Amino acid sequence: MMAGATSSPELVKEFNAWINSFLFSEGTIKTARDAMGAKAAHYFLTYVRNFLGGSILYYITAAMWHWVIYVKMGRTLFPKGMPAPAVIWDQIQLAQLSTTVYAMLPVLGEFFIEEGYTRCYFHFSDVGGLIGYVLYTVVYLTFVEIGIYWMHRTLHTNKFLYKYVHALHHKYNSPETLSPWASIAFNPLDGVLQACPYVICLFFIPCHYYTHMAMFMFTAIWATNIHDAVPGNSEPIMGAKYHTVHHTHYHVNFGQFFTFCDQYWGTLKRPQDMRGYSQEPSTDAAKKAS
């Protein structure tokens, strides 16, 4: 067991209770505890916090990016036209619905952490200092990247999961139907499945609690960026030009942050050039979507 690891779950629990105390009044916290017990109230309030925080982050990030790429640079970036207002409104409604379930995943992660089931830690000394932190963080993010790649790929190759879970997100299958608002516009279960490696990896790889939570937040911001259909050279980063090809061709570019997994397992498809997106799905993709 890592030095000091036994104290980390309690420290995380105290930290979350402290954050909740800023967002909810003493009366609200007491009412929740009286109604459902201290432990259930703690996780319920944490869920409400994450739901509200996730929703606010979605609207702020997508709205800022919307203003930059559509209002300030629209004609330059999208000479063939921008997403219709009806498409964006559809994405907003779907994203807000998905957040109600998606917000439960970090709560589940916090439950496992606070109950001592994971290797999540609170102090650098728990892993031997800064060097240990850096090494374990690299290992954690590597396994998360691999896990998300295979989860995303499975959502495409498993016919049941694709039809009933992931296909909803792929109705946005052209650059003209993609926008920053599409980042979490998916079946609520879709987001949980794709992000679950962030929680699963905690069971066997040490990760600092702040780093774990920061990555959850950064993932939401990153998803906004890669759904904007704005081309740009970012290799080996899995930027928007690669993810746009994923939406038009379906069976390629499954990685989250990097192109490495797709390169290694043979699913990487590069755009022909900086603005060379195919405007139509491939024959294979069209069949799968039907």
Secondary structure, DSSP 8 states (H G I E B T S, - for coil): --TTGGGHHHHHHHHHHHHHHHHS-HHHHHHHHHHH-HHHHHHHHHHHHHHHHHHHHHHHHHHHHHIIIIIITHHHH-TT----HHHHHHHHHHHHHHHHHHTHHHHHHHHHHHTT-S-EESSGGGGTSHHHHHHHHHHHHHHHHHHHHHHHHHHHHSHHHIIIIITTGGG--SGGG--GGGTT-S-HHHHHHHHTHHHHGGGTS-EEHHHHHHHHHHHHHHHHHHTS------TTB--HHHHHHHHHHSSS---SSBSHHHHHHT-----SSTT---SS--HHHHHHH-
